[in-house]
Amino acid sequence: MEKVNTQKEYNEYVNKKSPNSPILKDCFNAFWVGGLICSIGQIIMDFCMYKGMDNTSASTVVSISLIAISAILTALNVFNRIGKFAGAGSLVPITGFANSIVSPAIEYKSEGYVMGVGGKMFTVAGPVLVFGISASVIIGIIATIFA
């Protein structure tokens, strides 16, 4: 291993050892995979509307379906491979949320269902929920006061 003495030498060493990221290819893959996930949601929505559901019920079915599909694909370790290929494109909010709950649950299953699965299930999604709900409450209060 080479000896690194200065910050400049360190930066040159890191640049030499780290591979270049194919940004254009990564963006393209994120775009089409994210679009495909959204298209699947739209197909489910259209099917539900065709079967006579109202918009609210159809939207609920879409959300539940996408969450279930994401959870199953995460459990089968397929979602992680999609994520490596598509990057942020696989994190369309509802599928990414399902993945962020199921992944820690699977990882900590060996610690038991209560302390492992139940206790660790929201380690990734928990902070998002806390801050999202808190921000919603604060904005709701502000909107009520000034509206």
N, CA, C and O of each residue as an XYZ file, in Angstrom:
588
protein
N       0.848     -1.192      0.000
C       0.000      0.000      0.000
C       0.885      1.244      0.000
O       1.922      1.296      0.661
N       0.445      2.233     -0.756
C       1.217      3.462     -0.874
C       1.065      4.313      0.383
O       0.019      4.313      1.033
N       2.128      5.036      0.707
C       2.069      5.940      1.850
C       1.550      7.292      1.371
O       2.019      7.831      0.368
N       0.564      7.838      2.109
C      -0.062      9.104      1.734
C       0.322     10.148      2.766
O       0.089      9.950      3.959
N       0.916     11.271      2.325
C       1.403     12.280      3.258
C       0.559     13.544      3.302
O       0.437     14.155      4.364
N      -0.017     13.946      2.205
C      -0.751     15.202      2.178
C      -2.187     14.966      1.711
O      -2.527     13.905      1.187
N      -3.006     15.977      1.918
C      -4.394     15.909      1.478
C      -4.469     15.763     -0.042
O      -5.308     15.025     -0.558
N      -3.600     16.463     -0.748
C      -3.592     16.377     -2.203
C      -3.242     14.965     -2.660
O      -3.884     14.421     -3.559
N      -2.224     14.373     -2.040
C      -1.843     13.003     -2.388
C      -2.971     12.028     -2.058
O      -3.227     11.077     -2.798
N      -3.636     12.281     -0.939
C      -4.763     11.429     -0.553
C      -5.886     11.499     -1.594
O      -6.420     10.469     -2.007
N      -6.238     12.712     -2.012
C      -7.284     12.882     -3.027
C      -6.907     12.199     -4.340
O      -7.753     11.569     -4.975
N      -5.642     12.321     -4.751
C      -5.186     11.651     -5.963
C      -5.274     10.133     -5.809
O      -5.675      9.429     -6.735
N      -4.895      9.638     -4.631
C      -4.957      8.199     -4.355
C      -6.400      7.691     -4.419
O      -6.664      6.651     -5.023
N      -7.332      8.419     -3.801
C      -8.747      8.031     -3.806
C      -9.293      8.047     -5.228
O      -9.985      7.114     -5.637
N      -8.990      9.093     -5.980
C      -9.471      9.186     -7.364
C      -8.921      8.051     -8.226
O      -9.614      7.563     -9.119
N      -7.692      7.630     -7.970
C      -7.090      6.547     -8.732
C      -7.740      5.199     -8.383
O      -7.909      4.351     -9.259
N      -8.098      5.002     -7.132
C      -8.639      3.722     -6.677
C     -10.150      3.583     -6.840
O     -10.654      2.466     -6.962
N     -10.874      4.685     -6.844
C     -12.342      4.597     -6.920
C     -12.798      4.615     -8.375
O     -12.299      5.392     -9.189
N     -13.753      3.748     -8.685
C     -14.231      3.697    -10.077
C     -15.146      4.877    -10.390
O     -15.805      5.427     -9.507
N     -15.171      5.249    -11.659
C     -16.075      6.307    -12.093
C     -17.486      5.744    -12.193
O     -17.688      4.613    -12.634
N     -18.441      6.538    -11.783
C     -19.836      6.118    -11.840
C     -20.430      6.501    -13.193
O     -20.273      7.636    -13.644
N     -21.106      5.564    -13.835
C     -21.757      5.878    -15.121
C     -23.066      6.639    -14.865
O     -24.144      6.045    -14.868
N     -22.966      7.931    -14.647
C     -24.091      8.742    -14.212
C     -25.254      8.706    -15.201
O     -26.402      8.542    -14.791
N     -24.981      8.853    -16.472
C     -26.049      8.869    -17.469
C     -26.808      7.541    -17.477
O     -28.039      7.527    -17.511
N     -26.080      6.436    -17.446
C     -26.712      5.109    -17.415
C     -27.526      4.930    -16.128
O     -28.646      4.420    -16.166
N     -26.964      5.350    -14.992
C     -27.678      5.223    -13.712
C     -28.970      6.048    -13.712
O     -30.005      5.586    -13.232
N     -28.905      7.257    -14.247
C     -30.102      8.104    -14.316
C     -31.155      7.486    -15.235
O     -32.344      7.498    -14.916
N     -30.725      6.954    -16.359
C     -31.655      6.318    -17.288
C     -32.343      5.117    -16.628
O     -33.561      4.968    -16.728
N     -31.565      4.264    -15.953
C     -32.136      3.097    -15.282
C     -33.104      3.508    -14.169
O     -34.162      2.900    -14.008
N     -32.744      4.528    -13.410
C     -33.638      5.015    -12.353
C     -34.940      5.538    -12.959
O     -36.023      5.308    -12.420
N     -34.824      6.235    -14.070
C     -35.994      6.812    -14.724
C     -36.953      5.736    -15.219
O     -38.150      5.798    -14.942
N     -36.433      4.743    -15.954
C     -37.365      3.769    -16.542
C     -37.894      2.782    -15.513
O     -39.032      2.332    -15.637
N     -37.103      2.427    -14.495
C     -37.612      1.520    -13.462
C     -38.656      2.232    -12.610
O     -39.696      1.651    -12.298
N     -38.397      3.476    -12.231
C     -39.394      4.250    -11.487
C     -40.671      4.423    -12.292
O     -41.773      4.330    -11.752
N     -40.517      4.674    -13.581
C     -41.687      4.796    -14.460
C     -42.446      3.491    -14.583
O     -43.676      3.486    -14.631
N     -41.718      2.379    -14.634
C     -42.367      1.068    -14.702
C     -43.166      0.782    -13.434
O     -44.282      0.267    -13.506
N     -42.605      1.111    -12.280
C     -43.325      0.915    -11.014
C     -44.597      1.763    -10.995
O     -45.664      1.290    -10.601
N     -44.475      3.003    -11.417
C     -45.662      3.872    -11.465
C     -46.678      3.362    -12.485
O     -47.885      3.451    -12.259
N     -46.196      2.833    -13.599
C     -47.109      2.282    -14.610
C     -47.857      1.061    -14.075
O     -49.043      0.887    -14.357
N     -47.172      0.221    -13.310
C     -47.839     -0.924    -12.684
C     -48.941     -0.431    -11.751
O     -50.040     -0.985    -11.733
N     -48.646      0.605    -10.979
C     -49.665      1.201    -10.119
C     -50.845      1.735    -10.916
O     -51.996      1.580    -10.507
N     -50.566      2.362    -12.049
C     -51.639      2.903    -12.891
C     -52.469      1.786    -13.503
O     -53.687      1.918    -13.619
N     -51.831      0.689    -13.896
C     -52.572     -0.457    -14.442
C     -53.511     -1.033    -13.386
O     -54.665     -1.349    -13.677
N     -53.009     -1.168    -12.157
C     -53.865     -1.655    -11.068
C     -55.025     -0.693    -10.838
O     -56.160     -1.122    -10.633
N     -54.742      0.601    -10.871
C     -55.779      1.629    -10.687
C     -56.840      1.531    -11.782
O     -58.037      1.526    -11.496
N     -56.398      1.456    -13.023
C     -57.337      1.368    -14.141
C     -58.193      0.104    -14.054
O     -59.390      0.143    -14.338
N     -57.584     -1.008    -13.665
C     -58.322     -2.256    -13.522
C     -59.395     -2.128    -12.435
O     -60.529     -2.572    -12.617
N     -59.028     -1.524    -11.319
C     -59.997     -1.344    -10.226
C     -61.147     -0.431    -10.655
O     -62.306     -0.691    -10.331
N     -60.825      0.625    -11.374
C     -61.863      1.541    -11.857
C     -62.753      0.827    -12.874
O     -63.967      1.032    -12.882
N     -62.165     -0.002    -13.726
C     -62.919     -0.784    -14.701
C     -63.898     -1.729    -13.992
O     -65.009     -1.956    -14.470
N     -63.473     -2.270    -12.855
C     -64.323     -3.189    -12.095
C     -65.387     -2.462    -11.264
O     -66.155     -3.102    -10.546
N     -65.435     -1.138    -11.358
C     -66.501     -0.381    -10.723
C     -66.164      0.275     -9.405
O     -67.060      0.801     -8.744
N     -64.912      0.265     -8.998
C     -64.536      0.925     -7.742
C     -64.496      2.430     -7.941
O     -64.220      2.922     -9.035
N     -64.778      3.154     -6.855
C     -64.617      4.605     -6.925
C     -63.127      4.941     -6.795
O     -62.309      4.065     -6.514
N     -62.792      6.187     -6.999
C     -61.396      6.621     -7.029
C     -60.683      6.358     -5.706
O     -59.533      5.917     -5.696
N     -61.357      6.625     -4.595
C     -60.748      6.434     -3.278
C     -60.454      4.961     -3.020
O     -59.363      4.621     -2.563
N     -61.405      4.091     -3.304
C     -61.198      2.654     -3.093
C     -60.116      2.106     -4.007
O     -59.290      1.297     -3.585
N     -60.121      2.544     -5.255
C     -59.104      2.086     -6.204
C     -57.711      2.539     -5.768
O     -56.746      1.783     -5.876
N     -57.610      3.766     -5.279
C     -56.318      4.272     -4.796
C     -55.817      3.455     -3.611
O     -54.622      3.184     -3.493
N     -56.733      3.069     -2.741
C     -56.363      2.243     -1.592
C     -55.850      0.883     -2.048
O     -54.854      0.385     -1.523
N     -56.521      0.284     -3.017
C     -56.096     -1.009     -3.548
C     -54.710     -0.894     -4.189
O     -53.881     -1.792     -4.036
N     -54.458      0.189     -4.897
C     -53.143      0.406     -5.518
C     -52.067      0.471     -4.433
O     -51.031     -0.185     -4.544
N     -52.310      1.252     -3.398
C     -51.323      1.383     -2.320
C     -51.050      0.040     -1.659
O     -49.896     -0.343     -1.467
N     -52.101     -0.662     -1.319
C     -51.943     -1.967     -0.667
C     -51.219     -2.944     -1.586
O     -50.350     -3.693     -1.139
N     -51.571     -2.938     -2.860
C     -50.936     -3.859     -3.812
C     -49.451     -3.571     -3.966
O     -48.633     -4.490     -3.935
N     -49.096     -2.298     -4.133
C     -47.687     -1.951     -4.300
C     -46.879     -2.255     -3.034
O     -45.731     -2.690     -3.120
N     -47.475     -2.028     -1.864
C     -46.798     -2.361     -0.606
C     -46.592     -3.869     -0.516
O     -45.505     -4.323     -0.158
N     -47.615     -4.643     -0.833
C     -47.512     -6.104     -0.761
C     -46.473     -6.629     -1.748
O     -45.657     -7.480     -1.394
N     -46.496     -6.132     -2.977
C     -45.526     -6.570     -3.982
C     -44.110     -6.242     -3.518
O     -43.212     -7.076     -3.632
N     -43.907     -5.040     -2.998
C     -42.578     -4.630     -2.521
C     -42.122     -5.485     -1.344
O     -40.959     -5.885     -1.276
N     -43.034     -5.763     -0.420
C     -42.679     -6.581      0.741
C     -42.291     -7.992      0.309
O     -41.313     -8.549      0.809
N     -43.043     -8.562     -0.604
C     -42.739     -9.914     -1.091
C     -41.406     -9.928     -1.838
O     -40.589    -10.825     -1.634
N     -41.186     -8.941     -2.697
C     -39.923     -8.876     -3.435
C     -38.738     -8.636     -2.509
O     -37.640     -9.128     -2.768
N     -38.948     -7.884     -1.431
C     -37.889     -7.684     -0.441
C     -37.589     -8.992      0.273
O     -36.425     -9.349      0.458
N     -38.633     -9.707      0.675
C     -38.444    -10.990      1.362
C     -37.722    -12.000      0.479
O     -36.969    -12.833      0.983
N     -37.939    -11.936     -0.819
C     -37.286    -12.853     -1.758
C     -35.920    -12.342     -2.224
O     -35.274    -12.972     -3.061
N     -35.483    -11.205     -1.684
C     -34.214    -10.557     -2.025
C     -34.153    -10.094     -3.481
O     -33.068     -9.919     -4.035
N     -35.303     -9.899     -4.088
C     -35.359     -9.392     -5.458
C     -35.321     -7.865     -5.451
O     -34.684     -7.254     -6.309
N     -35.998     -7.252     -4.489
C     -36.065     -5.787     -4.433
C     -34.671     -5.179     -4.281
O     -34.386     -4.129     -4.856
N     -33.801     -5.836     -3.508
C     -32.441     -5.319     -3.333
C     -31.675     -5.327     -4.645
O     -30.910     -4.404     -4.925
N     -31.875     -6.366     -5.453
C     -31.214     -6.421     -6.763
C     -31.763     -5.340     -7.687
O     -31.016     -4.731     -8.453
N     -33.071     -5.106     -7.611
C     -33.669     -4.018     -8.406
C     -33.078     -2.686     -7.957
O     -32.753     -1.830     -8.780
N     -32.941     -2.521     -6.637
C     -32.371     -1.293     -6.095
C     -30.937     -1.059     -6.531
O     -30.558      0.077     -6.817
N     -30.133     -2.112     -6.586
C     -28.753     -1.969     -7.049
C     -28.707     -1.571     -8.516
O     -27.832     -0.812     -8.933
N     -29.648     -2.086     -9.296
C     -29.697     -1.776    -10.720
C     -30.270     -0.386    -10.974
O     -29.714      0.385    -11.756
N     -31.392     -0.064    -10.307
C     -32.132      1.162    -10.613
C     -31.839      2.311     -9.672
O     -32.224      3.445     -9.958
N     -31.177      2.059     -8.569
C     -30.886      3.127     -7.617
C     -32.167      3.747     -7.084
O     -33.078      3.044     -6.647
N     -32.226      5.067     -7.124
C     -33.369      5.792     -6.581
C     -34.662      5.529     -7.335
O     -35.741      5.815     -6.815
N     -34.584      4.999     -8.531
C     -35.789      4.697     -9.301
C     -36.654      3.652     -8.638
O     -37.865      3.615     -8.858
N     -36.044      2.794     -7.823
C     -36.824      1.768     -7.127
C     -37.445      2.302     -5.845
O     -38.231      1.611     -5.198
N     -37.102      3.505     -5.484
C     -37.592      4.065     -4.230
C     -38.785      4.978     -4.415
O     -38.975      5.923     -3.649
N     -39.592      4.699     -5.433
C     -40.860      5.403     -5.571
C     -41.496      5.317     -4.191
O     -41.572      4.223     -3.631
N     -41.954      6.423     -3.626
C     -42.241      6.475     -2.188
C     -42.897      5.255     -1.556
O     -42.439      4.812     -0.503
N     -43.912      4.710     -2.125
C     -44.615      3.630     -1.430
C     -43.822      2.324     -1.454
O     -43.845      1.574     -0.479
N     -43.123      2.042     -2.553
C     -42.336      0.806     -2.604
C     -41.089      0.928     -1.738
O     -40.692     -0.033     -1.079
N     -40.483      2.085     -1.738
C     -39.320      2.315     -0.886
C     -39.674      2.243      0.587
O     -38.896      1.738      1.395
N     -40.859      2.753      0.939
C     -41.323      2.695      2.325
C     -41.528      1.248      2.758
O     -41.113      0.864      3.851
N     -42.160      0.449      1.919
C     -42.375     -0.966      2.243
C     -41.041     -1.679      2.407
O     -40.870     -2.470      3.334
N     -40.102     -1.407      1.522
C     -38.778     -2.015      1.619
C     -38.064     -1.608      2.895
O     -37.390     -2.430      3.515
N     -38.202     -0.347      3.297
C     -37.510      0.127      4.496
C     -38.093     -0.454      5.779
O     -37.438     -0.421      6.820
N     -39.300     -0.980      5.725
C     -39.880     -1.640      6.893
C     -39.549     -3.132      6.888
O     -39.200     -3.688      7.929
N     -39.653     -3.778      5.746
C     -39.461     -5.229      5.662
C     -37.985     -5.608      5.817
O     -37.684     -6.617      6.455
N     -37.075     -4.845      5.261
C     -35.652     -5.200      5.324
C     -35.134     -5.359      6.746
O     -34.546     -6.396      7.054
N     -35.329     -4.364      7.644
C     -34.857     -4.567      9.018
C     -35.593     -5.695      9.737
O     -35.005     -6.381     10.574
N     -36.865     -5.894      9.420
C     -37.613     -6.976     10.045
C     -36.989     -8.325      9.692
O     -36.862     -9.196     10.552
N     -36.605     -8.496      8.441
C     -35.960     -9.744      8.012
C     -34.570     -9.862      8.640
O     -34.174    -10.934      9.098
N     -33.844     -8.761      8.655
C     -32.479     -8.778      9.171
C     -32.421     -9.156     10.653
O     -31.519     -9.882     11.069
N     -33.365     -8.676     11.442
C     -33.334     -8.908     12.891
C     -34.268    -10.040     13.325
O     -34.539    -10.186     14.517
N     -34.754    -10.825     12.399
C     -35.655    -11.945     12.722
C     -35.008    -12.918     13.705
O     -35.695    -13.497     14.546
N     -33.701    -13.098     13.606
C     -32.998    -14.047     14.467
C     -33.042    -13.640     15.941
O     -32.815    -14.474     16.817
N     -33.328    -12.379     16.219
C     -33.419    -11.909     17.600
C     -34.799    -12.142     18.195
O     -35.042    -11.774     19.345
N     -35.703    -12.744     17.440
C     -37.041    -13.045     17.929
C     -38.076    -12.125     17.305
O     -37.755    -11.094     16.714
N     -39.319    -12.530     17.458
C     -40.393    -11.761     16.822
C     -40.703    -10.457     17.550
O     -41.083     -9.475     16.912
N     -40.549    -10.429     18.869
C     -40.887     -9.209     19.608
C     -39.728     -8.213     19.568
O     -39.890     -7.096     19.077
N     -38.568     -8.607     20.077
C     -37.428     -7.691     20.143
C     -36.724     -7.545     18.792
O     -36.139     -6.497     18.518
N     -36.769     -8.559     17.959
C     -36.111     -8.489     16.661
C     -36.989     -7.844     15.618
O     -36.755     -6.709     15.204
N     -38.021     -8.589     15.189
C     -38.898     -8.094     14.124
C     -39.665     -6.864     14.583
O     -39.623     -5.821     13.930
N     -40.368     -6.985     15.709
C     -41.200     -5.871     16.185
C     -40.403     -4.656     16.601
O     -40.796     -3.521     16.331
N     -39.264     -4.897     17.269
C     -38.467     -3.788     17.774
C     -37.648     -3.071     16.723
O     -37.391     -1.873     16.849
N     -37.242     -3.771     15.708
C     -36.346     -3.182     14.706
C     -37.030     -2.841     13.387
O     -36.407     -2.268     12.493
N     -38.302     -3.190     13.264
C     -39.000     -3.012     11.989
C     -38.998     -1.562     11.504
O     -38.907     -1.313     10.302
N     -39.095     -0.623     12.413
C     -39.193      0.783     12.015
C     -37.894      1.550     12.225
O     -37.925      2.776     12.335
N     -36.742      0.859     12.285
C     -35.490      1.576     12.496
C     -35.176      2.546     11.362
O     -34.620      3.617     11.604
N     -35.518      2.192     10.148
C     -35.273      3.080      9.008
C     -36.472      4.000      8.785
O     -36.308      5.209      8.619
N     -37.676      3.427      8.781
C     -38.874      4.211      8.473
C     -39.347      5.052      9.650
O     -40.041      6.050      9.454
N     -38.985      4.667     10.862
C     -39.462      5.370     12.058
C     -39.169      6.860     12.067
O     -40.089      7.658     12.250
N     -37.908      7.264     11.874
C     -37.611      8.700     11.859
C     -38.361      9.455     10.761
O     -38.771     10.600     10.952
N     -38.534      8.803      9.616
C     -39.281      9.442      8.528
C     -40.724      9.685      8.963
O     -41.279     10.758      8.727
N     -41.322      8.686      9.597
C     -42.697      8.830     10.088
C     -42.799      9.915     11.152
O     -43.693     10.759     11.098
N     -41.886      9.892     12.117
C     -41.925     10.870     13.208
C     -41.825     12.287     12.671
O     -42.647     13.136     13.016
N     -40.848     12.554     11.847
C     -40.663     13.910     11.345
C     -41.731     14.293     10.330
O     -42.149     15.450     10.279
N     -42.176     13.338      9.524
C     -43.250     13.625      8.569
C     -44.554     13.971      9.264
O     -45.216     14.943      8.903
N     -44.924     13.182     10.256
C     -46.160     13.443     11.002
C     -46.039     14.727     11.799
O     -46.981     15.518     11.843
N     -44.885     14.949     12.434
C     -44.686     16.184     13.210
C     -44.783     17.418     12.321
O     -45.416     18.405     12.696
N     -44.164     17.368     11.153
C     -44.237     18.499     10.228
C     -45.670     18.728      9.771
O     -46.103     19.872      9.636
N     -46.414     17.644      9.528
C     -47.817     17.770      9.115
C     -48.659     18.435     10.188
O     -49.499     19.284      9.891
N     -48.432     18.049     11.435
C     -49.192     18.643     12.551
C     -48.864     20.130     12.673
O     -49.766     20.953     12.826
N     -47.593     20.472     12.605
C     -47.196     21.880     12.733
C     -47.762     22.706     11.584
O     -48.282     23.799     11.807
N     -47.670     22.204     10.379
C     -48.216     22.937      9.219
C     -49.732     23.048      9.334
O     -50.307     24.082      8.994
N     -50.385     21.982      9.816
C     -51.822     22.028     10.013
C     -52.240     23.088     11.032
O     -53.227     23.796     10.834
N     -51.491     23.188     12.105
C     -51.772     24.212     13.126
C     -51.585     25.602     12.556
O     -52.428     26.478     12.752
N     -50.484     25.809     11.850
C     -50.207     27.111     11.230
C     -51.298     27.460     10.204
O     -51.768     28.597     10.152
N     -51.689     26.483      9.401
C     -52.730     26.736      8.406
C     -54.061     27.059      9.073
O     -54.809     27.899      8.573
N     -54.367     26.416     10.182
C     -55.611     26.690     10.904
C     -55.619     28.080     11.491
O     -56.640     28.768     11.464
N     -54.481     28.497     12.024
C     -54.384     29.824     12.646
C     -54.505     30.926     11.595
O     -55.219     31.904     11.815
N     -53.828     30.790     10.468
C     -53.775     31.856      9.482
C     -54.789     31.734      8.355
O     -54.877     32.624      7.509
N     -55.551     30.653      8.327
C     -56.533     30.498      7.231
C     -57.863     31.089      7.581
O     -58.791     31.042      6.774
